[in-house]
Structure formats: C-alpha cells, structure tokens
Amino acid sequence: RDDVNFMRHTMAYREVAADGSESIRLDYKPVVQTRYQPMERKY
C-alpha cells in the first residue's frame, strides 16, 4: 500500500529502437482533482 503516491495514472509507451527491437516504458502522470476530494470509505 502506497498512501503517498496512490493518485497517479500509469502510462505505458511502446518504444521501437533503430534496430527494430521493441520495449515498453512505464511512466506516471499525476491525477488532477476537480470536483471530489479523496476521502476514506465509510460503509
């Protein structure tokens, strides 16, 4: 569980090198909070 970095989008990029080999690069993008603030679930 990662309470500090939990609000982010995971971005996956397919990269093709000059020799034709392929790889996947993972990167992250912060989530923009607009209307609703995150809060603890209460059932």
C-alpha positions in Angstrom: 0.0 0.0 0.0 1.4 3.4 -1.0 -0.6 6.2 0.5 1.7 8.9 -0.7 1.7 8.1 -4.5 -1.7 6.4 -4.9 -3.3 9.1 -7.0 -1.5 8.8 -10.3 -2.2 7.5 -13.8 0.1 4.8 -15.1 1.2 5.5 -18.7 2.7 2.8 -20.9 4.7 3.7 -24.0 5.8 1.3 -26.8 9.3 2.3 -28.0 10.9 1.0 -31.1 14.7 1.3 -31.4 16.6 1.9 -34.6 17.4 -1.8 -34.9 13.7 -2.7 -34.7 13.7 -4.1 -31.2 10.7 -3.1 -29.1 10.3 -2.2 -25.4 7.7 -0.9 -23.1 8.4 2.2 -20.9 6.2 2.9 -17.9 5.8 6.4 -16.7 3.4 8.2 -14.3 1.1 11.2 -14.6 -0.4 13.0 -11.6 -4.2 13.0 -11.2 -5.9 16.4 -11.4 -8.6 16.7 -8.7 -11.5 18.7 -10.0 -14.8 18.2 -8.1 -14.5 15.5 -5.5 -11.7 15.2 -2.9 -10.5 11.7 -2.0 -11.6 10.5 1.4 -11.7 7.4 3.5 -14.5 4.9 2.6 -17.2 4.7 5.2 -19.6 1.8 4.9 
